[in-house]
Amino acid sequence: MISAGEPAPDFTLRDQDGEEVSLAGFKGRKVLLVFYPMDFSPVCSDQLSIYQEVKPELTEKGVELLGISVDSPYAHKAFQEKLGIDTTLLADFEPKGAVSKAYGSYLDGLGFSNRTLVLVDDDGTVAWAYESPSPGEFPGANLIFDALAS
C-alpha cells in the first residue's frame, strides 16, 4: 500500500457520467480517494452512504471525496442513483484495477480493490493512508476526521 510522504500517482478515469477526471485537476486541494470493492454490495452501500452523510463536513475542511472501484461508469451511475449520493465515482475499469494497483489497494486473485483510504494533500503528496484488514470491513468516518486533525 502507498505510504504517507510518497507522491500520489496521477490518473485519469471516467466518472459516473462518462467524463474524464484527473487527480492533477485537483492540484491545490485535498482529495480523499476511497477505494472500494464494487458497487451494489451491502458493505459498499453502507460505506458510501455514511461518507455521504459526512461529506458536508469534509467539504468544510477543504476535502474533495472521490470513490474508486473496478466497476464501469454505467454501474457507478446506477449505484449513485440507487443510494441517492452525489459523490463522484470513478471507474478503474480498463485496464482493470490499474489505479488501484498503483496505490497498492488491488487484491490480486479477487479482482477488485480492498477498502483503502488515501488522503492526497494539496501538493499531490500522500498525507495519510489506511487499508482495512479485509474487504468486509469498511473504515469508519472517524478515521478520516482523525487523520485530518493530525
Secondary structure in CASP SS format (residue, H / E / C, confidence):
PFRMAT SS
TARGET T0000
AUTHOR 0000-0000-0000
METHOD secondary structure of the structure
MODEL  1
M C 1.00
I C 1.00
S C 1.00
A C 1.00
G C 1.00
E C 1.00
P E 1.00
A C 1.00
P C 1.00
D C 1.00
F C 1.00
T E 1.00
L E 1.00
R E 1.00
D E 1.00
Q C 1.00
D C 1.00
G C 1.00
E C 1.00
E E 1.00
V E 1.00
S E 1.00
L H 1.00
A H 1.00
G H 1.00
F H 1.00
K C 1.00
G C 1.00
R C 1.00
K E 1.00
V E 1.00
L E 1.00
L E 1.00
V E 1.00
F E 1.00
Y C 1.00
P C 1.00
M C 1.00
D C 1.00
F C 1.00
S C 1.00
P H 1.00
V H 1.00
C H 1.00
S H 1.00
D H 1.00
Q H 1.00
L H 1.00
S H 1.00
I H 1.00
Y H 1.00
Q H 1.00
E H 1.00
V H 1.00
K H 1.00
P H 1.00
E H 1.00
L H 1.00
T H 1.00
E H 1.00
K C 1.00
G C 1.00
V E 1.00
E E 1.00
L E 1.00
L E 1.00
G E 1.00
I E 1.00
S E 1.00
V C 1.00
D C 1.00
S C 1.00
P H 1.00
Y H 1.00
A H 1.00
H H 1.00
K H 1.00
A H 1.00
F H 1.00
Q H 1.00
E H 1.00
K H 1.00
L H 1.00
G C 1.00
I C 1.00
D C 1.00
T C 1.00
T E 1.00
L E 1.00
L E 1.00
A E 1.00
D C 1.00
F C 1.00
E C 1.00
P C 1.00
K C 1.00
G C 1.00
A H 1.00
V H 1.00
S H 1.00
K H 1.00
A H 1.00
Y C 1.00
G C 1.00
S C 1.00
Y E 1.00
L E 1.00
D C 1.00
G C 1.00
L C 1.00
G C 1.00
F E 1.00
S E 1.00
N C 1.00
R C 1.00
T E 1.00
L E 1.00
V E 1.00
L E 1.00
V E 1.00
D C 1.00
D C 1.00
D C 1.00
G C 1.00
T E 1.00
V E 1.00
A E 1.00
W E 1.00
A E 1.00
Y E 1.00
E E 1.00
S C 1.00
P C 1.00
S C 1.00
P C 1.00
G C 1.00
E C 1.00
F C 1.00
P C 1.00
G C 1.00
A H 1.00
N H 1.00
L H 1.00
I H 1.00
F H 1.00
D H 1.00
A H 1.00
L H 1.00
A H 1.00
S C 1.00
END
